[in-house]
Amino acid sequence: MSDVMQIITLISIWLSLLMSMVTLSGAIAFWLKHSKVLVKITPLPRYPKVTIVVPAHNEELVIENTATAILNLNYPKDKLEVLFYADNCEDHTADVLDSVLAEERFKNRNAKVIRRTGTGGKAGVLNDA
């Protein structure tokens, strides 16, 4: 009986691996087919003002890439406000953000770094914002 169960288990494992490979192959084929399609975006007649709030707690290692990606958004610079909250950071997250904002390409952006010392974590940051 245990040999039969072991064979059934092995067959089901191999079948699930085969189904995963078929699904992955289909996903890759779909992506390759549609990744070459260029999308034309027509400009809006009016862009609303948008504020992006970025809560960051001890994210010194990754915040530079995050900030750069957000500041490079394809959105009118005069309609975009970015608030970076360094939330009770024990590392140099705020300093890294200051250095990103000091770069020449981001000088005229409506962005600022706020050093927060309150409680509440990310929910507290969003409430403060």
N, CA, C and O atoms as a MOPAC input file, in Angstrom:
PM7 MOZYME 1SCF
protein

 N      0.82100 1    -1.19400 1     0.00000 1
 C      0.00000 1     0.00000 1     0.00000 1
 C      0.87000 1     1.26600 1     0.00000 1
 O      0.57200 1     2.23700 1    -0.69500 1
 N      1.95200 1     1.23500 1     0.79500 1
 C      2.80000 1     2.42300 1     0.86800 1
 C      3.54100 1     2.65800 1    -0.45000 1
 O      3.82300 1     3.80100 1    -0.81100 1
 N      3.85700 1     1.56300 1    -1.17700 1
 C      4.50400 1     1.72900 1    -2.47300 1
 C      3.56900 1     2.40000 1    -3.47800 1
 O      4.00600 1     3.22800 1    -4.27800 1
 N      2.30500 1     2.05100 1    -3.43800 1
 C      1.31600 1     2.65200 1    -4.33300 1
 C      1.17200 1     4.13700 1    -4.01200 1
 O      1.11900 1     4.95800 1    -4.92700 1
 N      1.10900 1     4.49300 1    -2.74800 1
 C      0.98800 1     5.89800 1    -2.33100 1
 C      2.22300 1     6.68800 1    -2.75200 1
 O      2.11700 1     7.83800 1    -3.17800 1
 N      3.38100 1     6.07100 1    -2.63200 1
 C      4.61100 1     6.75000 1    -3.02400 1
 C      4.62900 1     6.99800 1    -4.53700 1
 O      5.04700 1     8.06800 1    -4.98000 1
 N      4.18900 1     6.04300 1    -5.31300 1
 C      4.13600 1     6.21000 1    -6.76600 1
 C      3.12700 1     7.29100 1    -7.14000 1
 O      3.40500 1     8.12400 1    -8.00300 1
 N      1.97000 1     7.28600 1    -6.50400 1
 C      0.95300 1     8.31900 1    -6.76800 1
 C      1.48900 1     9.70400 1    -6.40100 1
 O      1.26100 1    10.67100 1    -7.12700 1
 N      2.19300 1     9.79700 1    -5.28900 1
 C      2.77700 1    11.07400 1    -4.87100 1
 C      3.79400 1    11.56900 1    -5.88600 1
 O      3.77500 1    12.74100 1    -6.26200 1
 N      4.67800 1    10.69100 1    -6.33300 1
 C      5.68600 1    11.08300 1    -7.32500 1
 C      5.05000 1    11.50200 1    -8.64500 1
 O      5.48200 1    12.47600 1    -9.26000 1
 N      4.03400 1    10.77600 1    -9.07900 1
 C      3.34900 1    11.14000 1   -10.32100 1
 C      2.69000 1    12.50000 1   -10.18700 1
 O      2.76300 1    13.31500 1   -11.10700 1
 N      2.04400 1    12.75900 1    -9.05100 1
 C      1.37900 1    14.05200 1    -8.87000 1
 C      2.39600 1    15.19500 1    -8.80200 1
 O      2.11900 1    16.29300 1    -9.28400 1
 N      3.55000 1    14.95300 1    -8.21800 1
 C      4.59000 1    15.98800 1    -8.18400 1
 C      5.06700 1    16.29900 1    -9.59200 1
 O      5.20100 1    17.46700 1    -9.95800 1
 N      5.32700 1    15.26600 1   -10.38600 1
 C      5.80100 1    15.48800 1   -11.74900 1
 C      4.73000 1    16.14700 1   -12.60800 1
 O      5.04800 1    16.98300 1   -13.45500 1
 N      3.46200 1    15.78300 1   -12.40300 1
 C      2.38100 1    16.43600 1   -13.14800 1
 C      2.26400 1    17.91500 1   -12.78200 1
 O      2.03700 1    18.75100 1   -13.65600 1
 N      2.41500 1    18.23900 1   -11.51400 1
 C      2.33900 1    19.64800 1   -11.11700 1
 C      3.51400 1    20.43200 1   -11.68200 1
 O      3.35200 1    21.59100 1   -12.06400 1
 N      4.69500 1    19.81900 1   -11.74300 1
 C      5.83600 1    20.49000 1   -12.36800 1
 C      5.59900 1    20.70600 1   -13.86400 1
 O      5.94500 1    21.75900 1   -14.40000 1
 N      5.01900 1    19.72800 1   -14.53100 1
 C      4.70700 1    19.85800 1   -15.94300 1
 C      3.68700 1    20.97400 1   -16.17600 1
 O      3.84300 1    21.76700 1   -17.10400 1
 N      2.65500 1    21.04200 1   -15.34900 1
 C      1.65900 1    22.10500 1   -15.48600 1
 C      2.29000 1    23.47400 1   -15.23500 1
 O      1.93400 1    24.44100 1   -15.90800 1
 N      3.19200 1    23.57400 1   -14.30800 1
 C      3.88000 1    24.84200 1   -14.04300 1
 C      4.72200 1    25.26600 1   -15.23000 1
 O      4.74900 1    26.44500 1   -15.58300 1
 N      5.40900 1    24.31700 1   -15.84900 1
 C      6.23900 1    24.62800 1   -17.01000 1
 C      5.38100 1    25.08700 1   -18.19100 1
 O      5.76900 1    26.00100 1   -18.91800 1
 N      4.22500 1    24.46300 1   -18.38600 1
 C      3.32000 1    24.87000 1   -19.46600 1
 C      2.80500 1    26.27800 1   -19.20700 1
 O      2.76300 1    27.09800 1   -20.12300 1
 N      2.41300 1    26.56700 1   -17.97800 1
 C      1.93200 1    27.90300 1   -17.62900 1
 C      3.02700 1    28.94300 1   -17.81100 1
 O      2.77800 1    30.01200 1   -18.36800 1
 N      4.22400 1    28.64600 1   -17.35200 1
 C      5.34700 1    29.57400 1   -17.50100 1
 C      5.67500 1    29.81800 1   -18.97100 1
 O      5.94700 1    30.95200 1   -19.36700 1
 N      5.65200 1    28.77200 1   -19.77300 1
 C      5.91800 1    28.92300 1   -21.21000 1
 C      4.87000 1    29.81400 1   -21.86500 1
 O      5.20500 1    30.65900 1   -22.69500 1
 N      3.61700 1    29.63500 1   -21.50100 1
 C      2.55300 1    30.47600 1   -22.04900 1
 C      2.71000 1    31.92400 1   -21.63000 1
 O      2.49100 1    32.83000 1   -22.43300 1
 N      3.08600 1    32.15000 1   -20.38600 1
 C      3.28700 1    33.51500 1   -19.90900 1
 C      4.45000 1    34.18700 1   -20.63000 1
 O      4.35700 1    35.35900 1   -20.99300 1
 N      5.52200 1    33.47100 1   -20.83700 1
 C      6.68300 1    34.03800 1   -21.54000 1
 C      6.32300 1    34.33700 1   -22.99300 1
 O      6.70400 1    35.38100 1   -23.52000 1
 N      5.59400 1    33.43400 1   -23.64300 1
 C      5.18900 1    33.67000 1   -25.03300 1
 C      4.28000 1    34.90000 1   -25.11700 1
 O      4.43000 1    35.71600 1   -26.02600 1
 N      3.35200 1    35.03600 1   -24.19100 1
 C      2.45800 1    36.20100 1   -24.17400 1
 C      3.25700 1    37.47400 1   -23.96500 1
 O      3.02900 1    38.46600 1   -24.65700 1
 N      4.18300 1    37.46400 1   -23.03000 1
 C      4.98800 1    38.65700 1   -22.74100 1
 C      5.83400 1    39.04700 1   -23.94400 1
 O      5.90900 1    40.22400 1   -24.29500 1
 N      6.47100 1    38.06900 1   -24.57600 1
 C      7.30400 1    38.36900 1   -25.73600 1
 C      6.47400 1    38.92900 1   -26.89100 1
 O      6.93200 1    39.81400 1   -27.61300 1
 N      5.27700 1    38.42600 1   -27.06300 1
 C      4.41300 1    38.89700 1   -28.14200 1
 C      3.96800 1    40.33300 1   -27.89700 1
 O      3.93900 1    41.13700 1   -28.82800 1
 N      3.62600 1    40.66200 1   -26.66700 1
 C      3.05400 1    41.97000 1   -26.35600 1
 C      4.06600 1    42.98800 1   -25.85400 1
 O      3.71200 1    44.15500 1   -25.68600 1
 N      5.29400 1    42.60000 1   -25.61100 1
 C      6.26700 1    43.55700 1   -25.08000 1
 C      6.79400 1    44.49300 1   -26.16000 1
 O      7.40200 1    45.51500 1   -25.84200 1
 N      6.57600 1    44.17000 1   -27.40800 1
 C      7.06700 1    45.00300 1   -28.50300 1
 C      6.04000 1    46.03100 1   -28.95900 1
 O      6.32100 1    46.83500 1   -29.84800 1
 N      4.85700 1    46.01200 1   -28.36300 1
 C      3.79800 1    46.93300 1   -28.74900 1
 C      4.03400 1    48.27700 1   -28.06700 1
 O      4.10600 1    48.35900 1   -26.84100 1
 N      4.15100 1    49.32000 1   -28.87100 1
 C      4.32700 1    50.66300 1   -28.32600 1
 C      2.96200 1    51.26900 1   -28.05100 1
 O      2.05500 1    51.18900 1   -28.88000 1
 N      2.82600 1    51.86200 1   -26.90800 1
 C      1.57600 1    52.49000 1   -26.52900 1
 C      1.72100 1    53.98700 1   -26.70300 1
 O      2.64800 1    54.59000 1   -26.16300 1
 N      0.80900 1    54.59300 1   -27.45500 1
 C      0.82700 1    56.03600 1   -27.62800 1
 C     -0.07700 1    56.65100 1   -26.56700 1
 O     -1.25200 1    56.30600 1   -26.44500 1
 N      0.49600 1    57.55500 1   -25.81900 1
 C     -0.25000 1    58.22700 1   -24.76100 1
 C     -0.46200 1    59.66900 1   -25.17900 1
 O      0.49700 1    60.41000 1   -25.39800 1
 N     -1.70100 1    60.05700 1   -25.28700 1
 C     -1.99500 1    61.44500 1   -25.62500 1
 C     -2.01800 1    62.26200 1   -24.33800 1
 O     -2.55400 1    61.80900 1   -23.32700 1
 N     -1.45100 1    63.44600 1   -24.36600 1
 C     -1.44200 1    64.27700 1   -23.15700 1
 C     -2.86200 1    64.64600 1   -22.73000 1
 O     -3.75100 1    64.82900 1   -23.56100 1
 N     -3.04700 1    64.75000 1   -21.44500 1
 C     -4.34600 1    65.16700 1   -20.91400 1
 C     -4.52100 1    66.66900 1   -21.12300 1
 O     -3.53500 1    67.40400 1   -21.17800 1
 N     -5.74900 1    67.12600 1   -21.23800 1
 C     -5.94900 1    68.57100 1   -21.36200 1
 C     -5.60300 1    69.31200 1   -20.06600 1
 O     -5.20000 1    70.47400 1   -20.09900 1
 N     -5.76200 1    68.63900 1   -18.94000 1
 C     -5.45700 1    69.25300 1   -17.64500 1
 C     -4.94100 1    68.16400 1   -16.71000 1
 O     -5.51700 1    67.07800 1   -16.62600 1
 N     -3.85800 1    68.46500 1   -16.01500 1
 C     -3.29500 1    67.50900 1   -15.07000 1
 C     -3.61000 1    67.97000 1   -13.64900 1
 O     -3.36000 1    69.12600 1   -13.30700 1
 N     -4.15200 1    67.08600 1   -12.82100 1
 C     -4.41300 1    67.48100 1   -11.43500 1
 C     -3.12000 1    67.51000 1   -10.62600 1
 O     -2.14300 1    66.84600 1   -10.97000 1
 N     -3.13100 1    68.28000 1    -9.56300 1
 C     -1.98500 1    68.30300 1    -8.66100 1
 C     -2.00200 1    67.01400 1    -7.84100 1
 O     -3.03700 1    66.61300 1    -7.30900 1
 N     -0.84900 1    66.38000 1    -7.75100 1
 C     -0.72100 1    65.09300 1    -7.07100 1
 C      0.35600 1    65.20700 1    -6.00400 1
 O      1.43000 1    65.75800 1    -6.24600 1
 N      0.06100 1    64.68000 1    -4.82200 1
 C      1.05300 1    64.60000 1    -3.75500 1
 C      1.35300 1    63.13600 1    -3.49200 1
 O      0.45100 1    62.33200 1    -3.25600 1
 N      2.63000 1    62.80600 1    -3.53600 1
 C      3.07500 1    61.44000 1    -3.24100 1
 C      3.76100 1    61.46600 1    -1.88900 1
 O      4.71000 1    62.22000 1    -1.67700 1
 N      3.27500 1    60.63600 1    -0.97600 1
 C      3.84900 1    60.53200 1     0.36000 1
 C      4.62300 1    59.22200 1     0.43200 1
 O      4.07900 1    58.15000 1     0.16700 1
 N      5.91100 1    59.32300 1     0.79800 1
 C      6.77300 1    58.14800 1     0.85400 1
 C      7.25400 1    57.96500 1     2.29400 1
 O      8.19200 1    58.64200 1     2.71600 1
 N      6.62700 1    57.05800 1     3.05700 1
 C      7.12700 1    56.77600 1     4.39800 1
 C      8.35000 1    55.86200 1     4.31300 1
 O      8.32800 1    54.84900 1     3.61300 1
 N      9.40000 1    56.22000 1     5.01900 1
 C     10.63300 1    55.41900 1     4.97600 1
 C     11.18700 1    55.28300 1     6.38700 1
 O     11.43600 1    56.28200 1     7.06000 1
 N     11.37500 1    54.06900 1     6.82400 1
 C     11.94500 1    53.80000 1     8.14500 1
 C     13.18600 1    52.93100 1     7.96700 1
 O     13.08400 1    51.76200 1     7.59400 1
 N     14.35200 1    53.50300 1     8.23200 1
 C     15.63100 1    52.78400 1     8.11800 1
 C     15.77900 1    52.09800 1     6.75800 1
 O     16.01300 1    50.89200 1     6.67700 1
 N     15.63800 1    52.88600 1     5.70200 1
 C     15.73600 1    52.34700 1     4.34600 1
 C     16.90100 1    52.98000 1     3.59200 1
 O     16.80100 1    53.26700 1     2.39900 1
 N     17.98400 1    53.18700 1     4.28900 1
 C     19.16900 1    53.83300 1     3.71500 1
 C     19.66900 1    53.12500 1     2.45800 1
 O     20.14200 1    53.78400 1     1.53200 1
 N     19.57700 1    51.81500 1     2.41000 1
 C     20.14300 1    51.04900 1     1.30200 1
 C     19.31300 1    51.13200 1     0.02500 1
 O     19.85900 1    50.99400 1    -1.07000 1
 N     18.00100 1    51.35500 1     0.14300 1
 C     17.13800 1    51.30400 1    -1.04300 1
 C     16.45800 1    52.62800 1    -1.36600 1
 O     15.87700 1    52.76100 1    -2.44300 1
 N     16.50900 1    53.60400 1    -0.47600 1
 C     15.71300 1    54.81700 1    -0.65800 1
 C     16.21200 1    55.66900 1    -1.82100 1
 O     15.42200 1    56.39900 1    -2.42000 1
 N     17.48200 1    55.59900 1    -2.15200 1
 C     17.99900 1    56.39700 1    -3.26600 1
 C     17.34400 1    55.98300 1    -4.58000 1
 O     16.91800 1    56.84000 1    -5.35500 1
 N     17.26000 1    54.68700 1    -4.83800 1
 C     16.61200 1    54.20800 1    -6.06400 1
 C     15.12400 1    54.53900 1    -6.07400 1
 O     14.57100 1    54.90500 1    -7.11100 1
 N     14.48000 1    54.41100 1    -4.92100 1
 C     13.06000 1    54.73100 1    -4.82800 1
 C     12.82700 1    56.20200 1    -5.11600 1
 O     11.95000 1    56.54900 1    -5.90700 1
 N     13.60100 1    57.06600 1    -4.48400 1
 C     13.43300 1    58.50200 1    -4.67200 1
 C     13.71400 1    58.90400 1    -6.11200 1
 O     12.97700 1    59.70800 1    -6.68100 1
 N     14.75200 1    58.36500 1    -6.70100 1
 C     15.09400 1    58.69300 1    -8.08600 1
 C     13.98700 1    58.26600 1    -9.03400 1
 O     13.63800 1    59.01300 1    -9.94800 1
 N     13.43000 1    57.08000 1    -8.83200 1
 C     12.35000 1    56.59900 1    -9.69300 1
 C     11.12000 1    57.49300 1    -9.57600 1
 O     10.48200 1    57.80400 1   -10.58200 1
 N     10.78700 1    57.90500 1    -8.36300 1
 C      9.61500 1    58.76700 1    -8.17500 1
 C      9.85500 1    60.13800 1    -8.78700 1
 O      8.96400 1    60.68800 1    -9.43300 1
 N     11.02800 1    60.69000 1    -8.59600 1
 C     11.32200 1    62.02100 1    -9.13100 1
 C     11.45700 1    62.02200 1   -10.64900 1
 O     11.36900 1    63.08100 1   -11.27100 1
 N     11.66600 1    60.87200 1   -11.24900 1
 C     11.75400 1    60.76500 1   -12.71200 1
 C     10.40900 1    60.44200 1   -13.36100 1
 O     10.36100 1    60.14400 1   -14.55400 1
 N      9.33000 1    60.49300 1   -12.60800 1
 C      8.01700 1    60.19900 1   -13.17200 1
 C      7.71100 1    61.12400 1   -14.34100 1
 O      8.11400 1    62.28700 1   -14.34500 1
 N      7.00700 1    60.60900 1   -15.31700 1
 C      6.60000 1    61.40100 1   -16.47200 1
 C      5.29700 1    62.12500 1   -16.12400 1
 O      4.21200 1    61.71100 1   -16.53400 1
 N      5.42200 1    63.19000 1   -15.37600 1
 C      4.27900 1    63.98200 1   -14.91800 1
 C      4.75100 1    65.42600 1   -14.82900 1
 O      5.90600 1    65.66700 1   -14.47900 1
 N      3.89500 1    66.39000 1   -15.13500 1
 C      4.34400 1    67.79100 1   -15.07500 1
 C      4.92800 1    68.13800 1   -13.71100 1
 O      4.30900 1    67.89400 1   -12.67500 1
 N      6.11700 1    68.70500 1   -13.72600 1
 C      6.84000 1    68.96600 1   -12.47800 1
 C      6.12600 1    69.95900 1   -11.57700 1
 O      6.24700 1    69.88300 1   -10.35500 1
 N      5.37900 1    70.89500 1   -12.16500 1
 C      4.67100 1    71.87600 1   -11.35100 1
 C      3.39500 1    71.31600 1   -10.73900 1
 O      2.78300 1    71.97000 1    -9.89400 1
 N      2.98200 1    70.12700 1   -11.14500 1
 C      1.76800 1    69.49400 1   -10.61300 1
 C      2.07500 1    68.32700 1    -9.67200 1
 O      1.16300 1    67.63600 1    -9.21800 1
 N      3.35300 1    68.11100 1    -9.38300 1
 C      3.74700 1    66.96700 1    -8.56400 1
 C      4.45700 1    67.43700 1    -7.30200 1
 O      5.42500 1    68.19600 1    -7.36800 1
 N      3.97200 1    66.98600 1    -6.16700 1
 C      4.60900 1    67.26100 1    -4.88300 1
 C      4.99300 1    65.91600 1    -4.27300 1
 O      4.18800 1    64.98600 1    -4.25200 1
 N      6.22200 1    65.82000 1    -3.77900 1
 C      6.68800 1    64.57100 1    -3.17900 1
 C      7.15000 1    64.86900 1    -1.76200 1
 O      7.99100 1    65.74000 1    -1.54000 1
 N      6.59000 1    64.13400 1    -0.80500 1
 C      6.96800 1    64.26500 1     0.60300 1
 C      7.61900 1    62.97500 1     1.05800 1
 O      6.97000 1    61.93100 1     1.13300 1
 N      8.90200 1    63.05100 1     1.35900 1
 C      9.63500 1    61.89400 1     1.87200 1
 C      9.68800 1    62.01200 1     3.38700 1
 O     10.27900 1    62.95300 1     3.91600 1
 N      9.08400 1    61.08000 1     4.07800 1
 C      9.09900 1    61.07400 1     5.53500 1
 C     10.14100 1    60.06900 1     6.02400 1
 O      9.99900 1    58.86400 1     5.81400 1
 N     11.18500 1    60.57200 1     6.67600 1
 C     12.16600 1    59.70300 1     7.33000 1
 C     11.61900 1    59.44900 1     8.73100 1
 O     11.77900 1    60.27700 1     9.62800 1
 N     10.98400 1    58.31500 1     8.90900 1
 C     10.20100 1    58.00900 1    10.10400 1
 C     11.04600 1    57.33900 1    11.18700 1
 O     11.32200 1    56.14100 1    11.11800 1
 N     11.45000 1    58.11700 1    12.17900 1
 C     12.21900 1    57.59900 1    13.32100 1
 C     13.42500 1    56.78200 1    12.86800 1
 O     13.68600 1    55.70700 1    13.40900 1
 N     14.14000 1    57.27200 1    11.90300 1
 C     15.26000 1    56.51900 1    11.32600 1
 C     16.47500 1    56.52000 1    12.25000 1
 O     16.83800 1    57.53800 1    12.84000 1
 N     17.07700 1    55.36000 1    12.34900 1
 C     18.30500 1    55.21100 1    13.12600 1
 C     19.51400 1    55.12400 1    12.20100 1
 O     20.64000 1    54.95300 1    12.66800 1
 N     19.29300 1    55.23800 1    10.90900 1
 C     20.39000 1    55.21400 1     9.94600 1
 C     20.41500 1    56.55700 1     9.20700 1
 O     19.92800 1    57.56000 1     9.72800 1
 N     20.97200 1    56.57700 1     8.01500 1
 C     21.14800 1    57.82600 1     7.26900 1
 C     20.13200 1    57.97300 1     6.13200 1
 O     20.45400 1    58.52500 1     5.08000 1
 N     18.92100 1    57.48600 1     6.34200 1
 C     17.90200 1    57.57800 1     5.29900 1
 C     17.64600 1    59.02600 1     4.89800 1
 O     17.60300 1    59.34000 1     3.70800 1
 N     17.47600 1    59.89800 1     5.86600 1
 C     17.19200 1    61.30400 1     5.57100 1
 C     18.35900 1    61.96700 1     4.84400 1
 O     18.14700 1    62.77900 1     3.94400 1
 N     19.58300 1    61.62900 1     5.22700 1
 C     20.75800 1    62.20600 1     4.56700 1
 C     20.85200 1    61.76100 1     3.11100 1
 O     21.21500 1    62.55300 1     2.24100 1
 N     20.52600 1    60.50000 1     2.84400 1
 C     20.53500 1    60.00100 1     1.47400 1
 C     19.48400 1    60.74100 1     0.65200 1
 O     19.73900 1    61.12100 1    -0.49100 1
 N     18.30700 1    60.94300 1     1.23100 1
 C     17.26000 1    61.68100 1     0.53300 1
 C     17.67600 1    63.12200 1     0.26300 1
 O     17.41500 1    63.65500 1    -0.81500 1
 N     18.32800 1    63.75600 1     1.24800 1
 C     18.82700 1    65.12000 1     1.04300 1
 C     19.81700 1    65.17900 1    -0.10800 1
 O     19.79700 1    66.12200 1    -0.90000 1
 N     20.68300 1    64.17500 1    -0.20400 1
 C     21.67200 1    64.17600 1    -1.28500 1
 C     21.01300 1    63.95700 1    -2.64800 1
 O     21.46600 1    64.51700 1    -3.64600 1
 N     19.95700 1    63.15700 1    -2.70200 1
 C     19.23800 1    62.95800 1    -3.96300 1
 C     18.57200 1    64.26600 1    -4.39400 1
 O     18.65300 1    64.65800 1    -5.55700 1
 N     17.92000 1    64.92800 1    -3.45300 1
 C     17.24200 1    66.18300 1    -3.78000 1
 C     18.22300 1    67.29900 1    -4.11500 1
 O     17.84900 1    68.26300 1    -4.78300 1
 N     19.46000 1    67.18900 1    -3.67000 1
 C     20.47300 1    68.19900 1    -3.96500 1
 C     21.07100 1    68.04500 1    -5.35600 1
 O     21.77000 1    68.94200 1    -5.82600 1
 N     20.81000 1    66.92200 1    -6.02300 1
 C     21.32900 1    66.71900 1    -7.37000 1
 C     20.75600 1    67.78200 1    -8.30100 1
 O     19.62200 1    68.23000 1    -8.13100 1
 N     21.54900 1    68.17300 1    -9.27700 1
 C     21.17000 1    69.25700 1   -10.19500 1
 C     19.85900 1    68.96900 1   -10.92900 1
 O     19.04800 1    69.87500 1   -11.12200 1
 N     19.64700 1    67.73300 1   -11.33400 1
 C     18.44500 1    67.41000 1   -12.11400 1
 C     17.16100 1    67.46900 1   -11.28600 1
 O     16.06700 1    67.52200 1   -11.84700 1
 N     17.28600 1    67.45900 1    -9.95100 1
 C     16.10600 1    67.50700 1    -9.09300 1
 C     16.00500 1    68.80900 1    -8.30100 1
 O     15.17800 1    68.91100 1    -7.39600 1
 N     16.82500 1    69.79700 1    -8.62100 1
 C     16.87300 1    71.04800 1    -7.85600 1
 C     15.52900 1    71.76900 1    -7.80900 1
 O     15.13900 1    72.26700 1    -6.75300 1
 N     14.82300 1    71.83400 1    -8.92100 1
 C     13.59700 1    72.62400 1    -8.99600 1
 C     12.33700 1    71.79300 1    -8.76300 1
 O     11.24900 1    72.19100 1    -9.18000 1
 N     12.47000 1    70.67200 1    -8.11700 1
 C     11.31300 1    69.82600 1    -7.84200 1
 C     10.64300 1    70.25400 1    -6.54500 1
 O     11.29200 1    70.74000 1    -5.61900 1
 N      9.34000 1    70.06300 1    -6.50300 1
 C      8.57900 1    70.34600 1    -5.29900 1
 C      8.62300 1    69.09200 1    -4.41500 1
 O      7.65200 1    68.34100 1    -4.32900 1
 N      9.75300 1    68.88900 1    -3.77300 1
 C      9.96000 1    67.70700 1    -2.93800 1
 C     10.70000 1    68.12200 1    -1.68100 1
 O     11.55500 1    69.00700 1    -1.70900 1
 N     10.36100 1    67.47300 1    -0.58400 1
 C     11.08100 1    67.76900 1     0.64900 1
 C     11.17100 1    66.52700 1     1.53000 1
 O     10.37400 1    65.59400 1     1.43400 1
 N     12.17800 1    66.56600 1     2.38500 1
 C     12.41500 1    65.48300 1     3.33800 1
 C     11.94000 1    65.96700 1     4.69700 1
 O     12.32900 1    67.04000 1     5.15800 1
 N     11.09200 1    65.16100 1     5.33300 1
 C     10.57700 1    65.50000 1     6.65800 1
 C     11.08400 1    64.45200 1     7.62500 1
 O     10.81900 1    63.26000 1     7.46800 1
 N     11.81600 1    64.91100 1     8.62600 1
 C     12.33500 1    63.99400 1     9.65000 1
 C     11.28300 1    63.88600 1    10.74500 1
 O     11.02900 1    64.84300 1    11.47700 1
 N     10.68300 1    62.72200 1    10.84700 1
 C      9.56900 1    62.50800 1    11.76900 1
 C     10.04700 1    61.76400 1    13.00000 1
 O     10.82000 1    60.81100 1    12.90900 1
 N      9.56800 1    62.22000 1    14.16800 1
 C      9.95200 1    61.56800 1    15.42300 1
 C      8.72400 1    61.08000 1    16.19600 1
 O      8.85900 1    60.69600 1    17.35700 1
 N      7.55600 1    61.08000 1    15.60500 1
 C      6.34600 1    60.64900 1    16.30000 1
 C      6.22400 1    59.14700 1    16.37000 1
 O      7.13800 1    58.40800 1    16.00500 1
 N      5.07300 1    58.71100 1    16.84600 1
 C      4.79100 1    57.28500 1    16.94600 1
 C      3.73200 1    56.92600 1    15.89400 1
 O      3.16400 1    57.80400 1    15.24400 1
 N      3.48500 1    55.65800 1    15.74300 1
 C      2.41800 1    55.22200 1    14.86300 1
 C      2.88500 1    54.57800 1    13.58200 1
 O      2.05600 1    54.06300 1    12.83200 1
 N      4.17400 1    54.58000 1    13.29400 1
 C      4.69000 1    53.92800 1    12.10000 1
 C      4.17400 1    54.55600 1    10.82200 1
 O      3.97500 1    55.76900 1    10.75300 1
 N      3.95400 1    53.71800 1     9.79400 1
 C      3.53900 1    54.24700 1     8.50100 1
 C      2.14100 1    54.86600 1     8.56500 1
 O      1.86600 1    55.83800 1     7.86200 1
 N      1.26800 1    54.32000 1     9.39000 1
 C     -0.04700 1    54.92800 1     9.55600 1
 C      0.08300 1    56.32100 1    10.16300 1
 O     -0.64400 1    57.23500 1     9.77400 1
 N      0.99700 1    56.49100 1    11.10700 1
 C      1.23700 1    57.81000 1    11.69000 1
 C      1.77700 1    58.78900 1    10.67200 1
 O      1.40800 1    59.96300 1    10.68300 1
 N      2.65200 1    58.32000 1     9.78700 1
 C      3.18300 1    59.17700 1     8.73000 1
 C      2.05400 1    59.63900 1     7.81300 1
 O      1.95800 1    60.82200 1     7.48300 1
 N      1.20400 1    58.70600 1     7.40500 1
 C      0.11700 1    59.06800 1     6.51800 1
 C     -0.86200 1    60.01700 1     7.19500 1
 O     -1.40200 1    60.91500 1     6.54900 1
 N     -1.09100 1    59.82800 1     8.47900 1
 C     -1.95300 1    60.76700 1     9.20900 1
 C     -1.32100 1    62.13800 1     9.29800 1
 O     -2.02000 1    63.14100 1     9.15200 1
 N     -0.01600 1    62.21600 1     9.53500 1
 C      0.68600 1    63.49500 1     9.60000 1
 C      0.65000 1    64.20700 1     8.25200 1
 O      0.49900 1    65.42700 1     8.18400 1
 N      0.78900 1    63.43400 1     7.18900 1
 C      0.80300 1    64.03900 1     5.85000 1
 C     -0.55800 1    64.61500 1     5.51700 1
 O     -0.74600 1    65.16700 1     4.43300 1

